Amino acid sequence: MNVLIIGGGGREHVLAWRLAQDPEVTAVTAAPGSDGMCPPAARAAVDGADLDALVRLAVDGRFDLVVVGPEAPLVAGLADRLTAAGVAVAGPGAAAARLEGSKIFAKDFMARHGIPTARYEVHDQAAAARRSLEAGRFEFPVVIKADGLAAGKGVVVAADLSAAQAALAEMMERRCFGAAGDRVVVEEFLRGEEASCMALTDGGHVVPLPPAQDHKRVFDDDRGPNTGGMGAYSDDRILPPGLADAILDTVIRPTVRGMAAEGHPFRGVLYAGLMLTAAGPRVLEFNVRFGDPETQAVLPRLCGSLAESLRLLAEGRLDRARLETDPWPTVCVVLASGGYPGDYAKGVPIRGLELAAQHPHVTVFHAGTRREGERFVTAGGRVLGVTARGADLDTAVMCAYEAASQIHFDGMHYRRDIALKGLRRYR
């Protein structure tokens, strides 16, 4: 099987790493890829946003399967165009990708299909949103979300009215997220613990993947602004007994059925970001692709052929897939550039990659790096994902942080509490 991966970040690196292990896979190519992904992937010098060029590459390269990593090409209709060209693709069409491309579409969809989520309002004028908050329609803290894609940063948890007004001004008046913030969702703040649940689906059949927990805030103890994700861990105990089935029955399967009933079957990776509240799981957001950095924690736990499962997904035969879960937990710690999620420097030399890679059961995934001569330098906000497996969660955490401590670049920072909630709960 000749596989093409669209994208070049940490998620795409772990996809290439994992797919290359499947016996059916003869070659993996990434477009545009990154220096850190080679090997196992070859690179195709194609802009990941150039849909015409990506379709030509997929057709001319005779790829048996295309796996789309980022959300933007899916929202723009890449999967539709690949399917029309006769190329098997693991990723939903543009109509189904609105579950991530528009927060308003997702909230209204959940309301139509009885999928549990937070109470919300939609606003296309900042003044009207302010009046609603001033009238006390929501208690504080309150959540304000830009409607469109904002690279995982278009969500603000406002502690009080002043912070909420500032967020509305940033999104809707100063347009810090461009057109993505022209409309916003204002929703109630949910209390509980977060969980990330991904599932493969061909529009009818569903194959759940191991659960994970992301860490969105930049600093320890969930402080500071939201980021694209500062780390994640995967452990079956994230979901109490019976809750995984309940999430399938109340969230995942109703979403798949609802998309099919509305004429837009969802074929791809459905990601539900959940809050586990006292009243049960509630959907915080949907993504329409593998999560990042959750994928760095989840894919190392999968046993069986991921490539074959994704091809069966693309062909509408997912019921034939055979994937199992390794019981060992995994932990991914993201090493970020100084200043991230704000402005940060690029081109900073990275030291210690070879030392970190010598740790048993550790893999370092490249998210924002490039090669300069014989060394790697930083090329993004989230630079590396240090992922470790362990016979138990304590061991996985220890291995991940020991390996992370071997890596250095000026300004580097990372959270020191990835998986700490799980450790406290289990103890």
Helices and strands as residue ranges (DSSP letters): E 2-7, H 10-19, E 27-32, G 35-37, E 42-43, H 51-60, E 65-68, H 71-75, H 78-84, E 89-90, H 94-101, H 103-113, E 120-123, H 126-134, E 142-146, E 155-158, H 161-168, I 169-173, G 178-181, E 184-188, E 193-201, E 206-208, E 213-214, E 217-219, G 220-222, E 223-226, E 231-234, G 236-238, H 243-247, I 248-252, H 253-261, E 268-277, E 280-287, H 294-298, G 299-301, E 302-303, H 306-315, G 318-320, E 324-325, E 330-336, H 353-357, E 362-366, E 369-372, E 375-378, E 382-389, H 393-404, H 420-426
